[in-house]
C-alpha cells in the first residue's frame, strides 16, 4: 500500500512539473509582447497564469525574462519577482529583488500606502528576523484605514502567525505543491 502511495505521489509530482514546464514555454513564446498591465496586473494573464497553478519558479523566470525583454521598470514587477522567488524557497534572490522594489522616501511620502514598510516586513520574514517583521508590520498598521494597507496587514499577520513555516507554507498552508 505504501508503494502505491509513493508511486501516485511521484506521478503527481511529475505531472505538475510537466504542466509547469509546458505553461512556462507557452508564455515564454508570447508574453514579452504583452503590455505591463496584461502581464502583471491581469489575473490569468502573464506570470499570473503560472502563479495560479503554483508554478512559482517558472513564474519567477517568466517575470525575469519579461523585465529583460521589455526593460520595464515598474516596481511591482520586481516585487512579484521577489514573491515568486520566495515562494520557490530562494529567499536571497527574493530579498535582492524586494530591495529593488523599494521607493524613494520622497515618493513614499506622497502616497498613503505604506509600501516600503510592507516590503521591509517581508524581508524580515525571509531573513528570519521576527522583530523586523513585527516592527514594520506595526508601521503598516498606522495606515490601516487605507484599503491596500488593510489588505497588507492581513498578509503580514499571516507571516507572523506562521513564522516557523516557509513563505509558501505561511501563504498557502502545507499544500505540498498541489
N, C-alpha and C positions, 0 to 999 in steps of 0.2 A: 504494500500500500504506500509506503514511504517513497519507493522508487517511482511510482506513478505520480505522486505529488511533485517530486523534483523534476520529472520529465515534463509535466504540464507547466511548471514554473519556468523551465528552460525554454520551452516552446513559446510561452507568453512573452518572455524577455526578448527572444529573437524576433518575434513578430513586431513588438514595439520598436525595437532598434531598426528593423527594416522599414517600418512605417515612417519613423522619424527621418531616416536617411532619404527615403523617396520624397517626402514632403520638402525636405531641405533642397534637394536637387530641383524639384519643380519650381520652388520660389526663387532659387538662385538664378534660374534662367529668365525670370520675368521681373523681379521686384525692384531692380535698380531703376526701372522706368516709372515706378510709382511716385506720386507726389509724397512729400513728407506726411501730410495728413492721412493719406491712404495707408502708407507703410506703418506709421507709428500710432496714429490716433483712431483707426477704424478697426473695430472688433471683426475678427475673421479674415482680415487682410494682412499682408506683410508678415512681420515676425509674430503677430498675434495668432495667426493660424497655427504656428508651431507651438507657441506658448499654450494655447488651448489644449493641445494634445500632450502637454508636458514634455515636449522635446526641447528642454532647456538649453543643452549645449548647442544644438542646431540653431535654435532661435538666437543665441548669443553670436554664433558665427555669421548668421544672416545679417544681424544688425551691424556687425563689424564690417562685413562686405559692403553693406549699403552706405555706411559712413565713408568708406574708402572710395567707392564708385561715384558717389554724388557730392562728396566734400561738404555735406550738410553739417552745420554747426549747432543745430538745435540741442539744447541741454537734455531734453527728455530722451534723445537717442542714447546719450552717454549713461543716463540714469537707468534706462531699460536694459542697456548692455550690462551695467553693474548688477541689476537684479537677476538677469538670466545667468550671469557667471556665478552669482551667489547661490542660486537655485541648483546650479550644477556642482556646487561644492568648492568652487575656485574663489575663495574669499580674497586672496591677494589681488587678483585681477578685478574683482568686484570693488575693492577699496580704491584701486587706482582709477577705475572708470567713474566711480561715485565722486571722487575728488574733482574730476573734470566736469561734473555737472553742477558744482557749486557756483553761485552767482556772486558778483562783487557786492560789497557792503552798500554801495550806492544803489544798485539795482534792488537788493533785498529791502532797503529802507522804503522804496516806492510801492511795495506790494504787501498786502496783509497776510499773504501765505508765508508761513514760517519754513520756507524751503530749505535753507541751509541747516536749520536745526533738525529738520526731518532727515536729511541726508546724513548729518553727523551722528544722529541716533542709530541709524542703520549701520554706519561704520563701526560704532561702538559694539553692536551685536557681532559683526564679523570679526572684530578684534578681540572678542570675548571679554569686553570691558563693560560690565553691567552698570557700574557707576556712571560711565559716559552715556550709555544708552538711556538711563533714567534721567540724568541731568538734562540732556537735550529733549527728551520726551516732555519733561516739565516745561521747557521753553516753548515747545509747540502748544502746550495746553494753555498758554497765556493768550493765544489767538483762537481758542476753541469755538468762539461764536461764528467763525467763518467756516463754511461747509468743508472746503478742502482740508483745513486744519483738523476739523472734527473727524473726518474720514481717516486722516493720517494718524490721529491719536488711537483709533481702534486698531490700526495696523501695528503701531508701536507697542500698544498694550499686549497684543498677541506675542510680540517678540519678548517682552518682559516676562509674561506668564509661561513662556516656553523656552526660557533662556538656555536650559541644558540641552535643548534639541538642536539639530541642524536648522539652517534657514528654511530649507524645503519642508522639513517636518513641522517647524513653527508655523509656516504659512499654509500648508496643505494637510497637515497631520501625517501620520506614518503610512502613506499610501503605497510605499514600496514600488513606485514607478508606474502604478496603474493609471 
